[in-house]
Amino acid sequence: MLILLAFIIVFHITSAALLFIATIDNAWWVGDNFSTDVWRMCVTNMSTCMAITDEFNEYQSIQAVQAAMILSTIFCCVAFLVFILQLFRLKQGERFVLTSIIQLLSCLCVMIAASIYTDRHEELHQSHGYRMEVSQGQYGYSFVLAWIAFAFTLISGVMYLVLRKRK
């Protein structure tokens, strides 16, 4: 049982780390000499970055992605704290339902963020607010990590739903 508990904790921490990296790192959309995410656009050659502001046409979509990724990360961290509390508070044989619900909310938020970015990426990268042409890029590793974090949080949420506290 101790090995299972350690696996669940490591799996949850990995999910949170993936969410932090996907939210913070500047690699949702990359090209030969630029990288962009939901916060800023950086030119690799000049090492300059500019914040994505309301001068961009699809700024509302970017804000929705930002909010959903932040909520997802917060829910994942709160779910871990609730799990630790429930680990010591629940009676033997009870399920970690509250932890599961919070983790599944995190899963839902990261799915919403990645789905919005997937759906709106053409419009996002046609904006005239960029200093250079960014439409010829491709999805970066942070975008891929967001989808992997979706799978991890979904699996983790289901594991908590099934998990019972045993001796």
N, C-alpha and C positions, 0 to 999 in steps of 0.2 A: 504494500500500500504506500509505503514511503517513496518508492521509486515512481509510482504513478503520480503522486503528489508533486514530486520534483519535476517530472516531465510536464505536468500541467502548468506549473509556475514558470518554467523555462519557455514553454510555448506561448504563454501570455506575455511575458516580457519581450519575446521576439516579435510578437504582434505589435506591441507598443513601440518598439524600436523601429519597425518598418513604417509605422504611421508617422513617427517623428521625422524620419529621413524623407519620406515622400512629401510631407508638408513643408519642410524647411529647405531642402536642397533644390538647387536651381537647374533641374534637368527634366522638366516635363516635356519640352519640345526643344530639340537640338538640331543644329545644322553644322556646316563646315566651320564657320567662324562666329557662331552665336549660340547661346543657350537661353531659354526662357522658362519661367515657371509661373505660378499664380501670383507672385509678388513682384518680380522684376525681370528685366531683359538685359543680358550681358553680352557684350561684344568681346570675343576671345582675344583678337589681335591687339586691341587697345586697352584691354583690362578695365573697361568702363561699364558701369551698370546704370540703368535708369529704372525708376519705380514705375509700375503700371498704375496709372491714375485714371481719373474720370474722363480724360481726353480720348481714351480708347472707345471705339464704337460699342464693343461688347463688354463693357466694364461691369455691368450687372451680372453677367454670366460668371465672370472671374470672381466677383464678390461672393456669389453663391458657392462656387468651388472652395474659396477660402474658408467661408463659414462652415461648410460641411466637413472639410478636413480638420479644422480646429475642433469642432464638436466631436468628431470621431476620435481624435486623440484624447480629448478630455474624458469621453465616455469610457475609453479603454483603460485609462489610468484609474478612474473611479471604480470601474468593475474590479480591478485588481485589489484596490483597498477594501471594497465590500467583500471580496472573496476571503481576504485575510481575516477580516472581522468575523465573517460567517464561519470560518474554519474553527475559531475558538468559541463561538457563541451557539452554533447549531447543535441540537441534540443528535445523538447517533441515529442514522437511518434517514435523516431529512435531506432534501435536495437543495442545491445552490440555485434556486429559481431566480432570486433577485440579481445575483451575479450574471446569470445567463441572460436575463432581460436587458441589463445594461450593456453587456457585450454584444448582443444582437442589435441594439440601437447603434452601437459603434459600427457594426457591420453595415447597417442600413445607411449611415451617414457617409462612409467611405464609398459605398456603391453609388450613392447619389452624386457625390463629387466627381468620381471618375466617369460616370455616365454623362454628366453635363459637359465635362471637358471633351469626351469622345464625340458627343453630338455637335458641339459648337466649335470644334477646333478649326474648321475652315474659316468661319467668320472671325474667330479670335485672331487668326494670323493674317487676315487681310486688312487689318486696321492700319490707318494712315498715321497712327501715333508712334509706330516704330520708326527708328531712324534708318533702318535697312530692310531689305526684303527677307521676311522670315517664313513665307509660305512654302518654301522648298525644303523645309526641315522634316524631321520624323520624330516619332514619340521617343522620349528619353527614358532612362532607367527609373527615374522617380515616378513616372506615370505607370510603369510596369510594377514597381514596388507597391503603388497604391492598389492595384488589382490583386497582387499577391497578399497584401494586408487584408483585403476584403475576404479572400478565401481563408486566411488564418483566423480572422475574427469570427467568421461564420462557423468554422470547425470548433473553435474555442467555445463559442456560445452554446453549441449543441453539446459539447463535452460537459459543460457545467450543468446543462439541463438533465443529462443522464446520470451525472456523478452523484453518488450518495456518500454521506459521511460514514465511514466505517472505522473500526478499531485498527 
